[in-house]
Structure formats: structure tokens, C-alpha cells
Amino acid sequence: MQTILITGCSSGFGLETARYFLERGWNVIATMRSPRDVELPDSPLLRVLALDVCDAEGIRQVAESAGPIDVLVNNAGVGLLSVFEGTPMAAVRSLFETNTFGAMALTQAFLPQFTSRRSGLIVNVSSSVTLMPLPMLATYTASKAALNAFTECLALELAPFDVRVRLVLPGQSPETPFGQNARALMEAEAVRVPEPYADFASAVIQKLMGAVGPLTHARDVAEAIWRAANDPACPIRQPAGADAVAVAGSQPR
Ligand SMILES: NC(=O)c1ccc[n+]([C@@H]2O[C@H](COP(=O)([O-])OP(=O)(O)OC[C@H]3O[C@@H](n4cnc5c(N)ncnc54)[C@H](OP(=O)(O)O)[C@@H]3O)[C@@H](O)[C@H]2O)c1
């Protein structure tokens, strides 16, 4: 029986992916910053572990107590919609700590068991925003684009060990609390819109809120991670969600 460890399972894509793999008979180690009652089935296949991906000692403890795993999913992440001039460097660093360095640190903690066993898979949850430049997303996109570059270089380094590395690029998914969590970070880090950007920023936000068209569902992301885990031929970059698939399809090859 295979084992998957997923970060950021308290809500959204992580929670849905944990459920999806449990339903299909996998052992699931669902990690979250503050383990609480989330809607996960009462199953002997499930272990819930506390993990803040910015906490080096916590990562060390989880890597030790998890035991052998087959798949690591770096899903934990935070959003940020902000004009760069009004984004304090503390907010920039905080975003990179979670979205980029957190995933890198988890990867480093689990690599020894993968390379010594000569098997394993790392799936990094990035974003389709990395496929096209968008205003007010410079910091967030940079944190995920760095994750893409890291993942694609690492794939080459791990190929001789038969360890696979994959990216999942979800599109916009208002059904998760991602936006709400981004607003909390923006308040905590005193992110502001400088006056000269006021009209521009409100136009960007209105366009984003009023967007109609295909979106991404948590299920799409769980399915993409499932494919990465079960189809060795799956491409290194997988868009997840109808909007992400459309953007990826419009990219020059
Ligand atoms: N929703 C979208 O539109 C969208 C689009 C593209 C990509 N994504 C990416 O998809 C991933 C999941 O997002 P989502 O939509 O499912 O949002 P979400 O519901 O807000 O889930 C994010 C998860 O990350 C966790 N997290 C945040 N900081 C953490 C930390 N330092 N350590 C451990 N866990 C931490 C959150 O835990 P807490 O409950 O403790 O905060 C939560 O469980 C993220 O990487 C996000 O960047 C989202």
C-alpha cells in the first residue's frame, strides 16, 4: 500500500487531495499548521500531523515520524494580491518562506529516503499565474515561478535515482479560502495600495472579481496529483482546472 504526505491539509486543495487518496486506499499523512476538526473520514489509513512548513525543527520531526513515504505533495501556500511598491519586504519574505522555501525545505528533508530507496515522487503545487504576467501578482508569481524553476532543475538531478518530480499548476479557484487567507496575510503585514495606484488597483481588483469563465475546482487539483502519482508518463507541468488548461494551451511551445 502506498503512502502520500501532503502539506496544508486544513482546507482547499490539500484537504480535497487527502480525501481523494484516502477514498482510493492510500495511506495518507495529512499535515496542517494547527490540526483541527476538518472534514476528513475517520479512517485507519489516515494520520494527521502538525506541520508549519516554515518551521525547520517541525519539518525535521515530521520527516522522522512520517516513516517511509512514496509521494510528497508540497501544497501549503499563501496568496498575495498587491501593488509591489506597497508590499513591505517582510510580506515578500513571508510569502517566499511559505510558497518557495517551505517546499524546498520539505523536499530536502525527504530526499534522503527517496534517493537511498531509488524511488519516490515530489509534487509541487504551483499556479497557472506563472504562465502569464499579471498586475498586482508580482510577488506571488515570483514565489511560484521560483518553485517551477527549482522543480524542473531538481527533476534532472533526481532522474538518475528514479525519483520523479512534478508540478501541478492550478487555475483560479474561488471555492477555497485562499483569497480570505491572502487578505489575512495582507492585513498582518500592513500591505497597502499607495495613493497613485488607487484607480489602477481598483480596476484590476474589479476585473478579477468580475471574471466569468472556466475556473478550477479542488477536485481538478486532486485528480492532477493522482495522475502524477499513478502515471509515470505524466508531463512535468500539469495544468489543473479548465482555466489553467486553457492558459497552458495558449502558450508558445
Ligand atoms: N485557490 C487558488 O485560486 C489557487 C490557484 C493556484 C494555486 N493555488 C495554490 O494551491 C495551494 C493550495 O491553495 P488553496 O486554494 O487550497 O488555499 P487554502 O485553502 O488557503 O489552502 C492553503 C493551505 O496552506 C496552509 N498553509 C499556509 N501557510 C502554511 C505554513 N506556513 N505551513 C503549513 N501550512 C500552511 C493553510 O493552512 P492554515 O489553515 O494553517 O492557514 C492551508 O491549509 C497553494 O499553494 C496555493 O498557492 C491556489
The ligand as an SDF file (V2000), in Angstrom:
LIG
                    3D

 48 52  0  0  0  0  0  0  0  0999 V2000
   -7.1270   28.8960   -4.8400 N   0  0  0  0  0  0  0  0  0  0  0  0
   -6.4880   29.3490   -5.8930 C   0  0  0  0  0  0  0  0  0  0  0  0
   -7.0390   30.1850   -6.6580 O   0  0  0  0  0  0  0  0  0  0  0  0
   -5.1080   28.8310   -6.2300 C   0  0  0  0  0  0  0  0  0  0  0  0
   -4.6990   28.9390   -7.5730 C   0  0  0  0  0  0  0  0  0  0  0  0
   -3.4380   28.4640   -7.9230 C   0  0  0  0  0  0  0  0  0  0  0  0
   -2.6100   27.8910   -6.9780 C   0  0  0  0  0  0  0  0  0  0  0  0
   -3.0350   27.8170   -5.6780 N   0  0  0  0  0  0  0  0  0  0  0  0
   -2.0870   27.1940   -4.7310 C   0  0  0  0  0  0  0  0  0  0  0  0
   -2.6610   25.9890   -4.2550 O   0  0  0  0  0  0  0  0  0  0  0  0
   -2.2240   25.7120   -2.9430 C   0  0  0  0  0  0  0  0  0  0  0  0
   -3.4170   25.4620   -2.0430 C   0  0  0  0  0  0  0  0  0  0  0  0
   -4.2440   26.6060   -2.0650 O   0  0  0  0  0  0  0  0  0  0  0  0
   -5.8100   26.5580   -1.7110 P   0  0  0  0  0  0  0  0  0  0  0  0
   -6.5440   27.2300   -2.8060 O   0  0  0  0  0  0  0  0  0  0  0  0
   -6.2020   25.1950   -1.3000 O   0  0  0  0  0  0  0  0  0  0  0  0
   -5.8320   27.5910   -0.4960 O   0  0  0  0  0  0  0  0  0  0  0  0
   -6.1290   27.3610    1.0660 P   0  0  0  0  0  0  0  0  0  0  0  0
   -7.4440   26.6980    1.2440 O   0  0  0  0  0  0  0  0  0  0  0  0
   -5.8720   28.6910    1.6850 O   0  0  0  0  0  0  0  0  0  0  0  0
   -5.0220   26.3160    1.4870 O   0  0  0  0  0  0  0  0  0  0  0  0
   -3.7070   26.6640    1.7730 C   0  0  0  0  0  0  0  0  0  0  0  0
   -3.1950   25.7250    2.8350 C   0  0  0  0  0  0  0  0  0  0  0  0
   -1.8360   26.0800    3.0940 O   0  0  0  0  0  0  0  0  0  0  0  0
   -1.6910   26.1130    4.5060 C   0  0  0  0  0  0  0  0  0  0  0  0
   -0.5690   26.9440    4.9300 N   0  0  0  0  0  0  0  0  0  0  0  0
   -0.3580   28.2670    4.7860 C   0  0  0  0  0  0  0  0  0  0  0  0
    0.8050   28.6140    5.3640 N   0  0  0  0  0  0  0  0  0  0  0  0
    1.3370   27.4770    5.8830 C   0  0  0  0  0  0  0  0  0  0  0  0
    2.5170   27.1640    6.5960 C   0  0  0  0  0  0  0  0  0  0  0  0
    3.4190   28.1140    6.9090 N   0  0  0  0  0  0  0  0  0  0  0  0
    2.7330   25.8820    6.9660 N   0  0  0  0  0  0  0  0  0  0  0  0
    1.8470   24.9120    6.6730 C   0  0  0  0  0  0  0  0  0  0  0  0
    0.7000   25.1460    6.0200 N   0  0  0  0  0  0  0  0  0  0  0  0
    0.4570   26.4080    5.6250 C   0  0  0  0  0  0  0  0  0  0  0  0
   -3.0170   26.6520    5.0150 C   0  0  0  0  0  0  0  0  0  0  0  0
   -3.1020   26.3410    6.3890 O   0  0  0  0  0  0  0  0  0  0  0  0
   -3.7810   27.2560    7.5180 P   0  0  0  0  0  0  0  0  0  0  0  0
   -5.1990   26.8040    7.5720 O   0  0  0  0  0  0  0  0  0  0  0  0
   -2.9990   26.9410    8.7270 O   0  0  0  0  0  0  0  0  0  0  0  0
   -3.6230   28.6890    7.0510 O   0  0  0  0  0  0  0  0  0  0  0  0
   -3.9600   25.8330    4.1460 C   0  0  0  0  0  0  0  0  0  0  0  0
   -4.1190   24.5370    4.6690 O   0  0  0  0  0  0  0  0  0  0  0  0
   -1.3690   26.9070   -2.5300 C   0  0  0  0  0  0  0  0  0  0  0  0
   -0.0150   26.5880   -2.7030 O   0  0  0  0  0  0  0  0  0  0  0  0
   -1.7860   27.9990   -3.4930 C   0  0  0  0  0  0  0  0  0  0  0  0
   -0.7560   28.9370   -3.6980 O   0  0  0  0  0  0  0  0  0  0  0  0
   -4.2540   28.2610   -5.2840 C   0  0  0  0  0  0  0  0  0  0  0  0
  1  2  1  0
  2  3  2  0
  2  4  1  0
  4  5  1  0
  4 48  2  0
  5  6  2  0
  6  7  1  0
  7  8  2  0
  8  9  1  0
  8 48  1  0
  9 10  1  0
  9 46  1  0
 10 11  1  0
 11 12  1  0
 11 44  1  0
 12 13  1  0
 13 14  1  0
 14 15  2  0
 14 16  1  0
 14 17  1  0
 17 18  1  0
 18 19  2  0
 18 20  1  0
 18 21  1  0
 21 22  1  0
 22 23  1  0
 23 24  1  0
 23 42  1  0
 24 25  1  0
 25 26  1  0
 25 36  1  0
 26 27  1  0
 26 35  1  0
 27 28  2  0
 28 29  1  0
 29 30  1  0
 29 35  2  0
 30 31  1  0
 30 32  2  0
 32 33  1  0
 33 34  2  0
 34 35  1  0
 36 37  1  0
 36 42  1  0
 37 38  1  0
 38 39  2  0
 38 40  1  0
 38 41  1  0
 42 43  1  0
 44 45  1  0
 44 46  1  0
 46 47  1  0
M  CHG  2   8   1  16  -1
M  END
$$$$
